[in-house]
Structure formats: structure tokens, C-alpha cells
Amino acid sequence: MRIGIIVYSYTGNTLSVANRLSEALKLNHEVEIKRITAENEQEGLAKDIILKEKFAVDQYDVVVFASPVHAFHLCAVMTAYLMQLNSLKEKSVFCFVTGSLSKGWMGSNRSNKKMVKLSKAKLGHVVSTGFVHWNKDESIREQNIIQLVEKFTKEINNL
């Protein structure tokens, strides 16, 4: 299968998880990471974001969207990207977020729900979501990353 991992990462944390997922998936699939960037990454509203590139996903069978949580919400850059997509029809979609707050109600649940809603609006079939808590304790963070990578890899391999 051809898999596209579309990631927005301001600090590099989310990108590091996307890279780990890519390495695991490359054992059985063709994987490509596309990093979203914006001219005005610090703007507050998605409608004000100007994306530097608008990556199409037509060539992928599976699409993984990865984003940090910003201020208890899906970051505006990822929201803008998902809003500009033409279609996710016939695509299996996976979404994950990274964040420093450990409780789902502190933004990760809301962020994943927003990615799911925007993906479904583009006719994508959302298979799974996940969250990596960017805990200061590196062993806890590492365990979160391993669990997400194993979960998504298993689910994608079973498609």
C-alpha cells in the first residue's frame, strides 16, 4: 500500500513520532512523509493561515494526519490544511496528535475529533486515532510513542 503521512510540527515533536511510524510501516509499505508549513504559523484562525504548499493525497491508499494540540484545540495550520483538501474519498484515514497535557479532555480528544470531522467531511474513512502525551518523563513518552506506532502499524497492516 502507498501511505502518506501528512504532518504539521512546529517544534519537531510531532514530526519525530511521524518518522517513527514511517520507519515501522516501511517494512511492508511504501511510505512518504509530507510536512505542512505555513507562512504565518502563529496566526490564530485557520481561515487566516497561508499554506506554503498544498499537498494532494490522491496517490495514497492510506493517509495519516499528525498534528500538535495548541491551546486545547487542533492547531490552526492542520485545520487549514484539512479544510483545503479536495477529497479523501476511498482513503483510509488515521489521525494522531501530540501534546503536553496528559488528560484527553485537555485538548487531545477535541483535536482528534476535529480531524475526524474534517476528514469525514471530505469522505474519508477514519479507521483510528491516537495521542502521544509529550511527558517530561522520557520513559513514559517513549512508551506512548511505541504504543501508538504499534497500534497504527497493526491496524494498517490489517486493512
C-alpha positions as CSV (number, residue, x, y, z in Angstrom):
1,M,0.0,0.0,0.0
2,R,1.0,3.6,-0.5
3,I,0.8,5.6,2.7
4,G,1.1,9.3,3.1
5,I,1.9,10.8,6.5
6,I,0.9,14.4,6.4
7,V,2.3,16.2,9.5
8,Y,2.4,19.6,10.9
9,S,5.1,20.0,13.6
10,Y,6.1,23.4,15.0
11,T,8.8,22.1,17.4
12,G,9.7,18.8,15.8
13,N,8.0,16.6,18.4
14,T,5.1,15.5,16.2
15,L,7.5,15.0,13.3
16,S,9.6,12.7,15.4
17,V,6.6,10.5,16.1
18,A,5.6,10.6,12.4
19,N,9.2,9.5,11.5
20,R,9.0,6.5,13.9
21,L,5.6,5.5,12.4
22,S,7.1,5.8,8.9
23,E,10.0,3.5,9.8
24,A,7.7,0.8,11.2
25,L,5.4,1.0,8.1
26,K,8.2,0.9,5.6
27,L,8.8,-2.8,6.4
28,N,5.6,-3.6,4.5
29,H,4.5,-0.5,2.6
30,E,5.6,2.4,0.5
31,V,5.6,5.5,2.9
32,E,6.1,9.2,2.3
33,I,6.1,12.0,4.8
34,K,4.9,15.4,3.8
35,R,5.5,18.3,6.2
36,I,3.0,21.1,6.2
37,T,4.4,24.6,6.6
38,A,2.7,28.0,6.6
39,E,3.9,31.5,6.0
40,N,2.1,32.6,9.2
41,E,2.2,29.7,11.5
42,Q,1.4,31.8,14.6
43,E,-1.8,33.2,13.3
44,G,-4.8,32.3,15.4
45,L,-7.5,31.2,13.0
46,A,-7.4,28.6,10.2
47,K,-9.0,31.0,7.8
48,D,-6.0,33.3,8.2
49,I,-3.4,30.6,7.6
50,I,-1.5,30.8,4.3
51,L,0.0,27.3,3.5
52,K,3.3,27.3,1.7
53,E,2.3,24.1,-0.2
54,K,-0.9,22.2,-0.6
55,F,-0.1,18.5,-0.7
56,A,-2.6,16.4,-2.6
57,V,-3.3,12.9,-1.2
58,D,-4.7,11.3,-4.4
59,Q,-1.7,8.9,-4.8
60,Y,-2.1,7.3,-1.3
61,D,-4.3,4.4,-0.2
62,V,-3.9,5.4,3.4
63,V,-3.4,8.8,4.9
64,V,-2.2,9.6,8.4
65,F,-2.7,13.1,9.7
66,A,-0.4,14.2,12.6
67,S,-0.6,17.5,14.5
68,P,0.2,19.0,17.8
69,V,-2.5,20.3,20.2
70,H,-2.4,24.1,20.5
71,A,-4.3,25.9,23.3
72,F,-6.6,22.9,23.9
73,H,-7.5,22.7,20.1
74,L,-6.3,21.3,16.9
75,C,-3.7,23.7,15.6
76,A,-4.8,26.2,13.0
77,V,-2.3,25.1,10.4
78,M,-3.6,21.5,10.3
79,T,-7.2,22.7,10.3
80,A,-6.4,25.0,7.4
81,Y,-4.8,22.1,5.5
82,L,-7.7,19.7,6.1
83,M,-10.2,22.4,5.0
84,Q,-8.4,22.9,1.7
85,L,-8.2,19.2,0.7
86,N,-10.4,18.3,-2.3
87,S,-11.4,14.8,-1.3
88,L,-10.4,11.8,0.8
89,K,-12.9,9.5,-0.9
90,E,-11.9,5.8,-0.8
91,K,-9.0,6.7,1.6
92,S,-8.4,5.0,4.9
93,V,-7.6,7.8,7.4
94,F,-5.6,7.7,10.7
95,C,-5.2,10.7,12.9
96,F,-2.9,11.4,15.9
97,V,-2.0,14.4,18.0
98,T,0.8,15.2,20.4
99,G,0.5,17.4,23.4
100,S,2.0,18.2,26.8
101,L,-1.3,17.8,28.8
102,S,-2.0,14.2,29.7
103,K,-5.8,14.2,30.0
104,G,-7.8,13.7,26.9
105,W,-10.3,16.4,27.9
106,M,-7.4,18.9,27.9
107,G,-7.3,19.1,24.1
108,S,-6.3,15.8,22.6
109,N,-9.8,14.4,22.4
110,R,-11.1,17.7,20.9
111,S,-8.2,17.8,18.4
112,N,-8.7,14.3,17.2
113,K,-12.5,14.8,16.9
114,K,-11.9,17.9,14.7
115,M,-9.5,15.9,12.4
116,V,-12.1,13.1,12.2
117,K,-14.9,15.6,11.4
118,L,-12.9,17.4,8.7
119,S,-11.7,14.0,7.2
120,K,-15.3,12.6,7.1
121,A,-16.5,15.9,5.5
122,K,-14.0,15.1,2.7
123,L,-15.5,11.5,2.5
124,G,-12.5,9.8,4.2
125,H,-13.0,6.5,6.1
126,V,-11.5,7.2,9.5
127,V,-10.1,4.0,11.0
128,S,-8.3,5.1,14.1
129,T,-7.0,8.0,16.2
130,G,-4.3,8.3,18.8
131,F,-2.5,10.7,21.2
132,V,1.1,10.9,22.4
133,H,1.5,12.7,25.7
134,W,4.8,14.6,25.5
135,N,5.6,13.8,29.1
136,K,8.7,15.2,30.7
137,D,9.5,11.7,31.8
138,E,11.2,10.3,28.7
139,S,10.3,6.7,29.6
140,I,6.6,7.5,29.7
141,R,6.8,9.5,26.5
142,E,8.7,6.6,24.8
143,Q,6.0,4.1,25.9
144,N,3.3,6.4,24.4
145,I,5.2,6.6,21.1
146,I,5.7,2.8,21.0
147,Q,2.0,2.1,21.7
148,L,0.8,4.5,19.0
149,V,3.3,3.1,16.4
150,E,2.3,-0.5,17.2
151,K,-1.4,0.3,17.2
152,F,-1.4,2.1,13.8
153,T,1.0,-0.4,12.2
154,K,-1.1,-3.3,13.2
155,E,-4.3,-1.6,12.0
156,I,-2.8,-0.5,8.7
157,N,-1.3,-4.0,8.1
158,N,-4.8,-5.5,8.6
159,L,-6.5,-3.3,6.0
